[in-house]
């Protein structure tokens, strides 16, 4: 379950990253969410694929699990553990 949960979170991060098409927009959103300035700029300037950039430190510190949960994303791992009585 943790692998599936991580994969889903990366896909959701990719979905947030993709509409921020311009470098300036990417930097602005990452800085607003708490990413360091240097990391935000380096990640925004990267020409790598969206799915690759969703795994970077800057994207994961900018689009955190808590931020995704506040947007309504449920954790598959937590739901699975609750259903099987692990919590």
Secondary structure as UniProt FT lines:
FT   HELIX           2..18
FT   HELIX           23..32
FT   TURN            33..34
FT   HELIX           37..45
FT   HELIX           50..53
FT   TURN            54..55
FT   HELIX           57..62
FT   HELIX           65..70
FT   TURN            71..72
FT   HELIX           76..83
FT   TURN            84..85
//
